[in-house]
Amino acid sequence: MADRIRVGIIGATPGRGWAARAHVPALRALPDHVITAVGTTREESAREAARAFGAEHAFTDARRLAEHDEVDLVAVTVKVPAHAALVRAAIEAGKHVYCEWPLALTTDEAESLAELADRAGVRHAVGLQARHAPEIRQARELLTGGRVGRVTSATVYAARGKGAGGRVPAWAAYTLDRRNGAGMLEVAAGHTLDALEYLLGDLTELSARLSVQRPRHVVEETGEEIEATGPDHLLLNGTLASGAVVSAHVHDGKETDGRTRIEIAGTDGDLAVVSGAHGPGGVQLSELRLLTSRDGRWEETPAPDPAPVLGIEARNVARLYAALAADIRTGTRTAPDFHAGVRVHRLLDAVRRSDETGRRLTVQRA
């Protein structure tokens, strides 16, 4: 492999999209990476992306991008239904892969990708980047070090403004269809619950309810009215492997302050990870603050931040890329890999089954 990790981005549409907003600025800020190839579905946009992002090669065929000799790592940043085929093409080409979360449309697909990547011996990461927020990592260290004593409970509130007023931008319209696997449950709840488990360990059993509170939306650019089939609210209560109890409310369409608060209570104190009010929403996309209790009062605990100064959407993505680079070069396993993605897929399956059956369920992890 070259001195710098050469990255090919599938879905690098210039001027819009997650790759342009997060992956490209993240990679440009990192000395260990260079963007050498981009891929879109149209030749004109592929060439435009190559010019805009400084890539030498442009492709409309994702398999050709993955097979190119000057690509070491393939980043898959397209809509969720296309993830499995594109990740599979990268693995079959023998390339390392970073796939955006959700890893796949179904748990079966995610499991097959993890198995395929392991057999191929490539490094793989899934975009559960909240784990790399400095405040989350610092909170984990404090909890492991016994700062709050034995954890007794966690209370989670996570709200996004997406869909507020019953209106959505055109790019977000596809996320309202549950068949596309990119709605509130998969994205907002997936990131939030993964961060919670990263801090406190696995949820072992849960009871959950899903609800569609805004069944109709209007596309802002066109005025078209569309139906929402994916839930916009999740209510969950559960138990962690440690025996601590959890309650969580995750929802879209918040009219005022989309925000996140993960508050953890222990026998010797409390700890909270809190997003700023009026932020973009979501633990993975927000400015965070780490609060700890002392003498019955909250105080802020600064977290070290060695990452480059970047926009909020790119910061944690950059940290994840940096972790993956270290894993590739040294053999460590610090970035969330496809197996981490599978675990979250299985957790969300348990949420769906509990909602469908009205029963409290054990979360199957193996």
C-alpha positions in Angstrom: 0.0 0.0 0.0 1.2 3.6 -0.7 2.4 5.9 2.1 -1.1 7.5 2.1 -4.3 5.4 2.1 -5.8 6.0 -1.3 -9.6 6.4 -1.1 -12.3 5.9 -3.7 -15.7 7.3 -2.8 -18.8 5.8 -4.2 -21.6 8.3 -4.1 -19.4 11.5 -4.3 -22.0 13.7 -5.9 -20.6 17.3 -6.0 -22.5 20.1 -4.3 -24.9 17.9 -2.3 -25.0 14.6 -0.4 -23.4 13.2 2.6 -20.1 12.4 0.9 -19.6 16.1 -0.1 -20.6 17.4 3.3 -18.7 14.9 5.5 -16.4 12.4 3.9 -14.6 14.8 1.5 -13.7 17.5 4.1 -12.8 14.8 6.6 -10.4 13.0 4.2 -8.9 16.3 3.0 -8.0 17.2 6.6 -6.2 13.9 7.3 -2.6 13.5 6.4 -2.8 9.7 6.1 -5.5 9.8 3.3 -5.9 11.0 -0.2 -8.9 10.9 -2.5 -7.9 9.2 -5.7 -11.2 8.1 -7.2 -14.8 9.1 -7.2 -17.9 7.3 -8.5 -21.4 8.4 -9.4 -24.1 7.0 -11.6 -23.6 9.6 -14.4 -20.5 10.3 -16.4 -21.0 14.0 -16.3 -21.4 14.2 -12.5 -18.5 11.7 -12.0 -16.1 14.0 -14.0 -17.5 17.1 -12.1 -16.9 15.3 -8.8 -13.3 14.4 -9.7 -12.6 18.1 -10.5 -14.3 19.4 -7.4 -12.7 16.9 -5.0 -9.2 16.7 -6.6 -9.5 13.0 -7.6 -7.5 11.7 -10.5 -10.0 9.0 -11.5 -13.8 9.2 -12.2 -16.1 6.2 -12.6 -19.7 5.3 -13.3 -19.1 1.6 -12.6 -18.5 1.0 -8.9 -16.8 -2.4 -9.5 -14.2 -0.7 -11.8 -13.5 1.9 -9.1 -13.0 -0.8 -6.5 -10.7 -2.8 -8.8 -8.5 0.2 -9.7 -4.8 -0.2 -8.6 -4.8 3.3 -7.1 -7.6 2.6 -4.6 -6.8 1.0 -1.2 -10.0 1.9 0.6 -13.6 2.1 -0.8 -16.1 4.4 0.9 -19.7 3.6 0.3 -21.9 6.7 0.8 -25.0 6.0 -1.3 -28.6 5.2 -0.2 -29.0 2.2 2.0 -30.7 -0.2 -0.4 -27.5 -0.2 -2.6 -25.0 -0.7 0.2 -24.8 -4.5 0.1 -24.0 -4.9 -3.6 -21.4 -2.1 -3.5 -19.7 -3.3 -0.3 -19.6 -6.8 -1.8 -17.9 -5.5 -5.0 -15.2 -3.7 -2.9 -14.5 -6.8 -0.8 -14.3 -9.0 -3.9 -11.7 -6.6 -5.2 -9.7 -7.1 -2.1 -10.1 -3.6 -0.8 -10.7 -2.2 2.7 -14.2 -0.8 3.1 -15.9 2.1 5.0 -19.6 1.8 4.6 -22.0 4.4 5.9 -24.6 3.3 8.6 -26.9 1.5 8.2 -24.6 -1.2 7.0 -27.3 -2.9 5.0 -31.1 -3.1 4.4 -31.5 -6.2 6.5 -29.6 -8.0 9.3 -29.1 -11.1 7.0 -27.4 -8.8 4.4 -25.2 -7.3 7.2 -24.2 -10.7 8.5 -23.2 -11.9 5.0 -21.1 -8.8 4.5 -19.3 -9.2 7.8 -18.5 -12.9 7.0 -17.4 -12.0 3.5 -15.0 -9.3 4.7 -13.5 -11.5 7.3 -12.9 -14.3 4.8 -11.3 -11.8 2.4 -9.0 -10.5 5.2 -9.8 -6.8 4.5 -10.4 -4.2 7.1 -13.9 -2.9 7.4 -15.7 -0.1 9.2 -19.3 1.1 9.5 -20.2 4.7 10.0 -21.2 4.6 13.7 -19.0 7.6 14.2 -20.6 8.8 17.5 -18.2 6.4 19.2 -15.4 8.7 18.2 -16.8 11.9 19.6 -14.3 13.0 22.3 -17.0 13.5 24.8 -18.3 10.0 24.3 -14.9 8.5 24.6 -14.1 10.5 27.7 -17.4 9.5 29.3 -16.6 5.9 28.7 -13.2 6.3 30.4 -14.8 7.9 33.4 -17.5 5.2 33.7 -15.0 2.4 33.4 -12.9 4.2 36.0 -15.8 4.2 38.5 -16.5 7.9 38.4 -20.2 7.3 39.2 -19.8 4.1 41.1 -22.1 1.2 40.0 -24.3 2.4 37.1 -28.0 2.0 38.1 -29.8 3.5 35.2 -29.6 5.5 32.0 -32.2 7.9 30.6 -32.0 8.8 26.9 -33.8 11.6 25.0 -32.9 12.2 21.4 -34.9 14.4 19.0 -34.3 15.7 15.5 -36.0 18.4 13.7 -36.3 16.4 10.5 -40.0 16.5 9.4 -40.9 19.4 11.6 -44.1 21.1 10.4 -44.8 18.0 8.2 -42.2 19.2 5.6 -39.1 17.5 4.4 -36.4 18.4 1.8 -36.4 16.3 -1.4 -33.2 14.5 -0.4 -34.9 13.2 2.8 -38.1 12.1 1.3 -36.9 8.5 0.7 -36.1 8.1 4.4 -39.9 8.2 5.2 -40.5 4.9 3.5 -39.7 2.1 5.9 -38.7 -0.2 3.0 -35.5 2.0 2.4 -34.1 1.3 5.9 -33.0 4.9 6.5 -35.6 6.3 8.8 -35.8 7.5 12.4 -35.4 4.0 13.8 -32.4 3.0 11.7 -30.5 6.3 11.7 -31.4 8.3 14.8 -32.1 5.4 17.1 -29.4 3.3 15.6 -26.7 5.9 16.3 -28.1 6.8 19.7 -28.5 3.2 21.0 -25.0 2.3 19.7 -23.5 5.2 21.6 -25.4 4.1 24.7 -24.1 0.5 24.4 -20.6 1.8 23.7 -20.8 3.6 27.1 -22.5 1.0 29.2 -22.5 -2.4 27.5 -25.2 -4.4 25.7 -28.9 -4.2 26.2 -30.0 -7.7 27.0 -33.8 -7.3 27.0 -36.2 -4.7 26.0 -39.8 -3.6 25.5 -40.4 -1.1 22.7 -43.2 0.8 20.9 -42.9 2.5 17.5 -45.3 5.2 16.4 -46.0 7.2 13.2 -47.3 10.6 14.5 -47.0 12.4 11.2 -48.3 10.1 8.5 -48.2 12.8 5.8 -45.4 15.1 4.7 -44.9 17.7 2.0 -41.7 17.8 -0.1 -40.4 21.4 0.3 -39.1 21.9 -3.2 -42.1 20.4 -5.1 -45.1 20.6 -2.8 -45.8 16.9 -3.4 -47.6 15.2 -0.5 -46.1 11.8 0.5 -46.9 9.2 3.0 -44.6 8.3 5.9 -44.6 4.5 6.6 -41.5 4.5 8.8 -42.0 5.4 12.5 -41.1 8.8 13.8 -41.2 7.9 17.5 -39.5 5.1 19.5 -40.2 4.5 23.2 -38.0 1.8 24.8 -37.3 0.4 28.2 -34.7 -2.2 28.8 -32.1 -3.8 30.9 -28.4 -3.8 30.4 -26.1 -6.8 30.9 -24.9 -5.1 34.1 -28.4 -5.1 35.5 -28.9 -1.3 35.1 -32.2 -0.2 33.6 -32.7 2.1 30.6 -35.5 4.3 29.3 -35.2 6.0 25.9 -37.4 8.2 23.7 -36.2 8.9 20.2 -38.2 11.0 17.7 -38.2 13.0 14.5 -40.3 16.1 13.7 -39.4 18.1 16.8 -40.7 21.6 16.4 -38.2 23.4 18.6 -35.0 22.2 20.1 -33.8 19.0 18.4 -31.3 17.7 20.9 -29.8 14.7 22.7 -29.2 13.9 26.3 -27.8 10.6 27.6 -28.0 10.8 31.4 -26.4 8.0 33.5 -27.0 7.6 37.2 -24.8 5.7 39.5 -24.4 4.9 43.2 -21.7 7.6 43.6 -22.8 10.3 41.1 -24.2 11.1 37.7 -22.9 11.7 34.3 -24.5 13.1 31.1 -23.6 13.6 27.5 -25.6 16.5 26.2 -25.9 18.2 22.8 -26.4 21.9 22.4 -29.9 23.2 21.7 -30.8 24.0 18.1 -28.1 21.8 16.8 -28.4 19.6 13.8 -29.7 16.8 16.0 -28.4 13.3 16.6 -25.5 12.3 18.9 -23.3 11.7 15.9 -23.9 15.1 14.4 -24.0 17.5 17.4 -21.7 19.6 19.4 -21.5 17.6 22.7 -20.9 18.5 26.3 -19.8 16.1 29.0 -21.3 16.9 32.4 -20.5 15.2 35.7 -21.9 15.7 39.2 -20.0 16.8 42.2 -21.4 17.8 45.5 -24.9 17.5 44.1 -24.2 20.0 41.2 -23.5 19.5 37.5 -20.2 20.7 36.2 -18.7 20.5 32.7 -15.8 18.1 32.2 -13.7 19.1 29.1 -12.8 16.3 26.8 -9.5 16.3 24.9 -10.0 16.8 21.1 -6.9 16.0 19.0 -8.9 16.0 15.7 -8.6 18.7 13.0 -11.0 21.7 13.2 -13.8 20.7 10.9 -17.5 21.4 10.4 -19.8 19.5 12.7 -20.8 16.9 10.0 -17.2 16.0 9.2 -15.6 15.9 12.6 -16.5 12.4 13.9 -16.2 11.0 10.4 -12.6 12.2 10.3 -12.0 10.6 13.7 -13.4 7.3 12.4 -11.2 7.5 9.3 -8.2 8.1 11.5 -9.0 5.1 13.6 -9.5 2.9 10.6 -6.1 4.1 9.2 -4.4 3.1 12.4 -6.2 -0.3 12.3 -5.0 -0.9 8.7 -1.4 0.0 9.5 -1.0 -1.6 12.9 -3.6 -4.4 13.1 -5.6 -2.8 16.0 -9.4 -2.9 16.0 -10.5 0.6 17.2 -13.0 1.6 14.5 -16.5 0.1 14.6 -16.4 -2.7 12.1 -19.1 -4.6 10.3 -19.7 -6.9 13.4 -20.5 -3.7 15.4 -23.0 -2.9 12.6 -24.5 -6.4 12.8 -25.0 -6.0 16.6 -27.0 -2.8 16.0 -29.1 -4.4 13.3 -30.0 -7.2 15.7 -30.9 -4.7 18.4 -33.2 -2.9 16.0 -34.7 -6.2 15.0 -35.6 -6.8 18.6 -37.2 -3.4 18.8 -39.4 -4.2 15.8 -40.4 -7.6 17.1 -41.3 -6.2 20.5 -43.4 -3.5 18.9 -45.1 -6.1 16.6 -45.8 -8.6 19.4 -46.3 -6.3 22.4 -43.8 -8.5 24.4 -40.7 -7.9 26.3 -37.9 -9.6 24.4 -34.3 -10.9 24.9 -31.9 -9.3 22.4 -30.2 -11.9 20.3 -26.5 -11.1 19.8 -25.1 -14.3 18.4 
